[in-house]
Amino acid sequence: MAGTHRTPGTPSPSSTQRRVAWWGPVVLLVCVAVWTMGSLPGLPGAAADVRASSPPPVGRTVGVAPPGAAILSRQLPMTGQVGPVLTGTAPGTTPAAALARCRSEVLAGEAVARAGAASYRDWSRHVQVQLTLDAGHATWLGAVGAWSATRAAGAGDAVGFARAVRLRAAAGHACAALAAAAAGPLRGAAGGCVARSGALDRLAAAATPVTAAWSRHLAVTTTEAAHAPGGPQASGWLITVRKALPVLAAYRAARAAAAATPRCAV
């Protein structure tokens, strides 16, 4: 029939056309894609040691960081990072606690000074009665009355002084630590507190032998009449008075030095 004659061995035209129609466009697209990928420039951040990770498992969502994110994460501080809260203080130090410890140290020193002052007041009056009696400005009965009054007032002096000294020892030397860690105006203020605390400690050292002598006298004297003129303890009492004078003078010098030292201002 006309239009159906084919040369023997020639493939069917309809079969060849179908192959070209399916595979020709696919091959062309693959070649174009390979050529395009080979001509792309390197991604930013590749020179900054940004490495590709292994492909994620199927079905898992993966967040992709922008180029250079690894560099930023090494340079920017993290929110909530603990650091120096106050200029000059060591990391992790709480300024409020450091200031409170320094104030506690000075307050403990002031308490020792008050307790030592009570011992000095009563012991110096006790000694002064003898000096007044020796100068002829007091009577025997008047001296015994004054001795009895100071003895009653000083019964708890040694106990109060010992308690204050223990509390001061427990407070330590926080002001020196604060001054070493601080900077700027705080360092100067802390240095003033160190000076004040040192003056108070020296005053406490001067009050220690005063309190000891006063406590010892109260322990060995059974009655104030015993060391009155002609009494059984009169000679020993006079020796005690002479020994007490330089000790009381040293306390007064330390008290004057402490009074001249400015108070702590932190």
C-alpha positions as a Markdown table, in Angstrom:
| # | Residue | x | y | z |
|---|---|---|---|---|
| 1 | Met | 0.0 | 0.0 | 0.0 |
| 2 | Ala | 1.1 | 3.5 | -0.7 |
| 3 | Gly | 2.9 | 5.2 | 2.4 |
| 4 | Thr | 3.6 | 1.9 | 4.1 |
| 5 | His | 6.6 | 0.7 | 2.1 |
| 6 | Arg | 9.9 | 0.5 | 4.1 |
| 7 | Thr | 13.4 | -0.5 | 3.1 |
| 8 | Pro | 14.3 | -3.9 | 4.6 |
| 9 | Gly | 16.6 | -3.5 | 7.8 |
| 10 | Thr | 15.6 | 0.1 | 8.4 |
| 11 | Pro | 14.3 | 0.7 | 12.1 |
| 12 | Ser | 10.9 | 1.9 | 12.6 |
| 13 | Pro | 10.8 | 5.8 | 12.6 |
| 14 | Ser | 8.3 | 5.9 | 15.4 |
| 15 | Ser | 10.6 | 4.0 | 17.8 |
| 16 | Thr | 13.6 | 6.3 | 17.2 |
| 17 | Gln | 11.6 | 9.4 | 17.7 |
| 18 | Arg | 10.3 | 8.1 | 21.0 |
| 19 | Arg | 13.9 | 7.5 | 22.3 |
| 20 | Val | 15.0 | 11.0 | 21.3 |
| 21 | Ala | 11.9 | 12.6 | 22.8 |
| 22 | Trp | 12.6 | 11.0 | 26.2 |
| 23 | Trp | 16.4 | 10.9 | 26.7 |
| 24 | Gly | 17.6 | 13.9 | 24.7 |
| 25 | Pro | 16.3 | 16.7 | 27.1 |
| 26 | Val | 17.5 | 14.7 | 30.2 |
| 27 | Val | 21.1 | 14.4 | 28.9 |
| 28 | Leu | 21.1 | 18.1 | 27.9 |
| 29 | Leu | 20.0 | 19.2 | 31.4 |
| 30 | Val | 22.6 | 17.0 | 33.1 |
| 31 | Cys | 25.4 | 18.5 | 31.0 |
| 32 | Val | 24.2 | 22.1 | 31.7 |
| 33 | Ala | 24.1 | 21.4 | 35.5 |
| 34 | Val | 27.6 | 19.9 | 35.6 |
| 35 | Trp | 29.0 | 22.8 | 33.6 |
| 36 | Thr | 27.3 | 25.4 | 35.9 |
| 37 | Met | 28.4 | 23.8 | 39.2 |
| 38 | Gly | 32.0 | 23.6 | 38.0 |
| 39 | Ser | 32.1 | 27.3 | 37.2 |
| 40 | Leu | 30.7 | 28.5 | 40.6 |
| 41 | Pro | 33.2 | 30.4 | 43.0 |
| 42 | Gly | 34.1 | 29.1 | 46.4 |
| 43 | Leu | 31.6 | 29.8 | 49.3 |
| 44 | Pro | 32.5 | 32.6 | 51.7 |
| 45 | Gly | 34.0 | 31.3 | 54.9 |
| 46 | Ala | 35.7 | 28.3 | 53.3 |
| 47 | Ala | 39.1 | 29.9 | 54.0 |
| 48 | Ala | 38.0 | 30.6 | 57.6 |
| 49 | Asp | 38.1 | 26.9 | 58.5 |
| 50 | Val | 34.4 | 26.3 | 58.0 |
| 51 | Arg | 34.0 | 22.7 | 57.1 |
| 52 | Ala | 31.0 | 20.9 | 55.7 |
| 53 | Ser | 29.5 | 18.3 | 57.9 |
| 54 | Ser | 28.2 | 14.8 | 56.9 |
| 55 | Pro | 24.7 | 14.8 | 55.4 |
| 56 | Pro | 21.9 | 14.5 | 58.0 |
| 57 | Pro | 19.7 | 11.5 | 58.3 |
| 58 | Val | 16.6 | 11.3 | 56.2 |
| 59 | Gly | 13.6 | 13.1 | 57.8 |
| 60 | Arg | 15.8 | 15.2 | 60.2 |
| 61 | Thr | 15.6 | 19.0 | 60.1 |
| 62 | Val | 19.0 | 20.7 | 60.2 |
| 63 | Gly | 19.6 | 24.4 | 60.8 |
| 64 | Val | 22.3 | 25.8 | 58.5 |
| 65 | Ala | 24.5 | 28.5 | 60.1 |
| 66 | Pro | 25.4 | 31.5 | 57.8 |
| 67 | Pro | 28.9 | 31.8 | 56.5 |
| 68 | Gly | 31.3 | 33.1 | 59.2 |
| 69 | Ala | 29.1 | 32.1 | 62.1 |
| 70 | Ala | 31.9 | 30.0 | 63.6 |
| 71 | Ile | 34.1 | 33.1 | 63.7 |
| 72 | Leu | 31.4 | 35.2 | 65.4 |
| 73 | Ser | 30.8 | 32.6 | 68.0 |
| 74 | Arg | 34.4 | 32.7 | 69.0 |
| 75 | Gln | 34.6 | 36.5 | 69.2 |
| 76 | Leu | 31.3 | 37.6 | 70.8 |
| 77 | Pro | 30.7 | 37.1 | 74.5 |
| 78 | Met | 27.9 | 34.9 | 75.6 |
| 79 | Thr | 24.8 | 36.4 | 77.3 |
| 80 | Gly | 25.0 | 35.9 | 81.1 |
| 81 | Gln | 28.7 | 35.4 | 81.2 |
| 82 | Val | 30.1 | 35.9 | 84.7 |
| 83 | Gly | 32.8 | 38.5 | 85.0 |
| 84 | Pro | 34.1 | 41.3 | 87.2 |
| 85 | Val | 31.1 | 43.2 | 88.5 |
| 86 | Leu | 33.2 | 46.0 | 90.1 |
| 87 | Thr | 36.3 | 47.5 | 88.5 |
| 88 | Gly | 39.4 | 46.0 | 90.1 |
| 89 | Thr | 37.7 | 43.0 | 91.8 |
| 90 | Ala | 38.5 | 39.5 | 90.9 |
| 91 | Pro | 36.1 | 37.5 | 88.7 |
| 92 | Gly | 33.4 | 35.9 | 90.7 |
| 93 | Thr | 33.8 | 38.3 | 93.7 |
| 94 | Thr | 30.6 | 39.9 | 94.9 |
| 95 | Pro | 31.4 | 43.5 | 95.8 |
| 96 | Ala | 28.6 | 43.7 | 98.4 |
| 97 | Ala | 30.0 | 40.8 | 100.3 |
| 98 | Ala | 33.5 | 42.1 | 100.1 |
| 99 | Leu | 32.4 | 45.5 | 101.4 |
| 100 | Ala | 30.3 | 43.9 | 104.2 |
| 101 | Arg | 33.3 | 41.8 | 105.3 |
| 102 | Cys | 35.5 | 44.9 | 105.6 |
| 103 | Arg | 32.8 | 46.8 | 107.5 |
| 104 | Ser | 32.4 | 43.8 | 109.8 |
| 105 | Glu | 36.1 | 43.8 | 110.5 |
| 106 | Val | 36.2 | 47.5 | 111.5 |
| 107 | Leu | 33.0 | 47.2 | 113.5 |
| 108 | Ala | 34.6 | 44.2 | 115.4 |
| 109 | Gly | 37.6 | 46.4 | 116.1 |
| 110 | Glu | 35.5 | 49.2 | 117.4 |
| 111 | Ala | 33.7 | 46.7 | 119.7 |
| 112 | Val | 37.1 | 45.7 | 121.1 |
| 113 | Ala | 38.0 | 49.3 | 121.6 |
| 114 | Arg | 34.9 | 49.9 | 123.6 |
| 115 | Ala | 35.5 | 46.8 | 125.8 |
| 116 | Gly | 39.1 | 47.8 | 126.4 |
| 117 | Ala | 38.0 | 51.4 | 127.2 |
| 118 | Ala | 35.7 | 50.0 | 130.0 |
| 119 | Ser | 38.7 | 48.0 | 131.5 |
| 120 | Tyr | 40.9 | 51.1 | 131.3 |
| 121 | Arg | 38.2 | 53.3 | 132.9 |
| 122 | Asp | 37.7 | 51.1 | 135.9 |
| 123 | Trp | 41.3 | 50.0 | 136.4 |
| 124 | Ser | 42.7 | 53.5 | 136.0 |
| 125 | Arg | 40.2 | 54.9 | 138.5 |
| 126 | His | 41.2 | 52.1 | 140.9 |
| 127 | Val | 44.8 | 53.1 | 140.6 |
| 128 | Gln | 44.1 | 56.8 | 140.7 |
| 129 | Val | 42.5 | 56.4 | 144.1 |
| 130 | Gln | 45.8 | 55.3 | 145.5 |
| 131 | Leu | 47.6 | 58.2 | 143.9 |
| 132 | Thr | 45.1 | 60.6 | 145.3 |
| 133 | Leu | 45.4 | 59.0 | 148.7 |
| 134 | Asp | 49.2 | 59.2 | 148.5 |
| 135 | Ala | 49.0 | 62.9 | 147.7 |
| 136 | Gly | 46.9 | 63.5 | 150.8 |
| 137 | His | 43.7 | 64.4 | 148.8 |
| 138 | Ala | 41.6 | 61.5 | 150.0 |
| 139 | Thr | 40.8 | 59.8 | 153.3 |
| 140 | Trp | 41.2 | 56.1 | 154.1 |
| 141 | Leu | 37.4 | 55.7 | 154.2 |
| 142 | Gly | 36.9 | 57.6 | 151.0 |
| 143 | Ala | 39.6 | 55.5 | 149.3 |
| 144 | Val | 37.9 | 52.2 | 150.3 |
| 145 | Gly | 34.5 | 53.5 | 149.1 |
| 146 | Ala | 36.0 | 54.5 | 145.7 |
| 147 | Trp | 37.7 | 51.1 | 145.3 |
| 148 | Ser | 34.5 | 49.3 | 146.1 |
| 149 | Ala | 32.6 | 51.3 | 143.5 |
| 150 | Thr | 35.1 | 50.6 | 140.7 |
| 151 | Arg | 35.3 | 47.0 | 141.7 |
| 152 | Ala | 31.6 | 46.5 | 141.3 |
| 153 | Ala | 31.6 | 48.3 | 137.9 |
| 154 | Gly | 34.5 | 46.3 | 136.6 |
| 155 | Ala | 33.3 | 42.8 | 137.4 |
| 156 | Gly | 32.4 | 42.0 | 133.8 |
| 157 | Asp | 35.1 | 43.9 | 132.1 |
| 158 | Ala | 37.4 | 41.0 | 131.4 |
| 159 | Val | 34.5 | 38.8 | 130.1 |
| 160 | Gly | 33.3 | 41.5 | 127.7 |
| 161 | Phe | 36.8 | 42.2 | 126.5 |
| 162 | Ala | 37.6 | 38.5 | 125.8 |
| 163 | Arg | 34.3 | 38.1 | 123.9 |
| 164 | Ala | 35.0 | 41.1 | 121.7 |
| 165 | Val | 38.6 | 39.9 | 121.0 |
| 166 | Arg | 37.3 | 36.6 | 119.8 |
| 167 | Leu | 34.8 | 38.2 | 117.4 |
| 168 | Arg | 37.5 | 40.5 | 116.1 |
| 169 | Ala | 39.7 | 37.5 | 115.4 |
| 170 | Ala | 36.9 | 35.8 | 113.5 |
| 171 | Ala | 36.4 | 38.8 | 111.3 |
| 172 | Gly | 39.9 | 38.4 | 109.8 |
| 173 | His | 41.6 | 41.0 | 107.5 |
| 174 | Ala | 38.9 | 41.6 | 104.9 |
| 175 | Cys | 39.8 | 45.2 | 104.4 |
| 176 | Ala | 43.3 | 44.4 | 103.3 |
| 177 | Ala | 41.9 | 41.9 | 100.8 |
| 178 | Leu | 39.5 | 44.4 | 99.5 |
| 179 | Ala | 42.2 | 47.1 | 99.1 |
| 180 | Ala | 44.4 | 44.6 | 97.2 |
| 181 | Ala | 41.5 | 43.7 | 94.8 |
| 182 | Ala | 39.9 | 47.1 | 94.3 |
| 183 | Ala | 40.9 | 49.9 | 91.9 |
| 184 | Gly | 40.2 | 53.6 | 91.7 |
| 185 | Pro | 38.5 | 55.5 | 94.5 |
| 186 | Leu | 37.5 | 52.2 | 96.2 |
| 187 | Arg | 41.1 | 51.2 | 96.7 |
| 188 | Gly | 41.8 | 54.5 | 98.5 |
| 189 | Ala | 38.7 | 54.1 | 100.7 |
| 190 | Ala | 39.6 | 50.5 | 101.5 |
| 191 | Gly | 43.2 | 51.6 | 102.3 |
| 192 | Gly | 41.7 | 54.0 | 104.8 |
| 193 | Cys | 39.7 | 51.1 | 106.4 |
| 194 | Val | 43.0 | 49.1 | 106.6 |
| 195 | Ala | 44.6 | 52.0 | 108.5 |
| 196 | Arg | 41.6 | 52.3 | 110.8 |
| 197 | Ser | 41.5 | 48.6 | 111.5 |
| 198 | Gly | 45.2 | 48.6 | 112.2 |
| 199 | Ala | 44.9 | 51.5 | 114.7 |
| 200 | Leu | 42.1 | 49.6 | 116.5 |
| 201 | Asp | 44.1 | 46.4 | 116.6 |
| 202 | Arg | 47.0 | 48.3 | 118.2 |
| 203 | Leu | 44.6 | 49.8 | 120.7 |
| 204 | Ala | 43.3 | 46.4 | 121.5 |
| 205 | Ala | 46.9 | 45.2 | 122.0 |
| 206 | Ala | 47.4 | 48.1 | 124.5 |
| 207 | Ala | 44.2 | 47.3 | 126.3 |
| 208 | Thr | 45.1 | 43.6 | 126.7 |
| 209 | Pro | 47.6 | 44.1 | 129.6 |
| 210 | Val | 45.3 | 46.7 | 131.1 |
| 211 | Thr | 42.5 | 44.2 | 131.2 |
| 212 | Ala | 44.8 | 41.4 | 132.5 |
| 213 | Ala | 46.1 | 43.5 | 135.4 |
| 214 | Trp | 42.6 | 44.6 | 136.3 |
| 215 | Ser | 41.3 | 41.1 | 136.2 |
| 216 | Arg | 44.2 | 39.7 | 138.2 |
| 217 | His | 43.7 | 42.4 | 140.9 |
| 218 | Leu | 40.0 | 41.5 | 141.2 |
| 219 | Ala | 40.9 | 37.8 | 141.6 |
| 220 | Val | 43.6 | 38.2 | 144.3 |
| 221 | Thr | 41.9 | 40.9 | 146.3 |
| 222 | Thr | 39.3 | 39.6 | 148.7 |
| 223 | Thr | 38.2 | 43.0 | 150.0 |
| 224 | Glu | 39.2 | 46.5 | 149.2 |
| 225 | Ala | 40.1 | 47.2 | 152.8 |
| 226 | Ala | 42.8 | 44.6 | 152.5 |
| 227 | His | 45.1 | 46.9 | 150.5 |
| 228 | Ala | 44.3 | 50.0 | 152.3 |
| 229 | Pro | 47.1 | 51.6 | 154.4 |
| 230 | Gly | 48.1 | 49.1 | 157.1 |
| 231 | Gly | 46.1 | 46.3 | 155.5 |
| 232 | Pro | 47.6 | 42.8 | 154.8 |
| 233 | Gln | 47.9 | 43.5 | 151.0 |
| 234 | Ala | 49.0 | 47.1 | 151.2 |
| 235 | Ser | 52.6 | 46.6 | 150.2 |
| 236 | Gly | 51.8 | 44.3 | 147.3 |
| 237 | Trp | 49.1 | 46.8 | 146.2 |
| 238 | Leu | 51.6 | 49.6 | 146.0 |
| 239 | Ile | 53.9 | 47.5 | 143.8 |
| 240 | Thr | 50.9 | 46.8 | 141.5 |
| 241 | Val | 50.2 | 50.5 | 141.3 |
| 242 | Arg | 53.7 | 51.3 | 140.2 |
| 243 | Lys | 53.6 | 48.6 | 137.5 |
| 244 | Ala | 50.2 | 49.8 | 136.3 |
| 245 | Leu | 51.3 | 53.3 | 135.5 |
| 246 | Pro | 53.3 | 52.7 | 132.3 |
| 247 | Val | 50.7 | 50.2 | 131.1 |
| 248 | Leu | 48.0 | 52.8 | 131.5 |
| 249 | Ala | 50.2 | 55.4 | 129.7 |
| 250 | Ala | 50.7 | 53.1 | 126.7 |
| 251 | Tyr | 47.0 | 52.6 | 126.4 |
| 252 | Arg | 46.4 | 56.3 | 126.4 |
| 253 | Ala | 49.0 | 56.7 | 123.6 |
| 254 | Ala | 47.3 | 54.0 | 121.5 |
| 255 | Arg | 43.9 | 55.6 | 122.2 |
| 256 | Ala | 45.1 | 58.9 | 120.9 |
| 257 | Ala | 46.5 | 57.3 | 117.8 |
| 258 | Ala | 43.3 | 55.6 | 117.1 |
| 259 | Ala | 41.3 | 58.7 | 117.6 |
| 260 | Ala | 43.5 | 60.5 | 115.0 |
| 261 | Thr | 42.9 | 57.8 | 112.4 |
| 262 | Pro | 39.9 | 58.5 | 110.1 |
| 263 | Arg | 37.0 | 56.2 | 110.3 |
| 264 | Cys | 36.3 | 53.6 | 107.6 |
| 265 | Ala | 34.2 | 55.0 | 104.7 |
| 266 | Val | 33.4 | 52.0 | 102.5 |
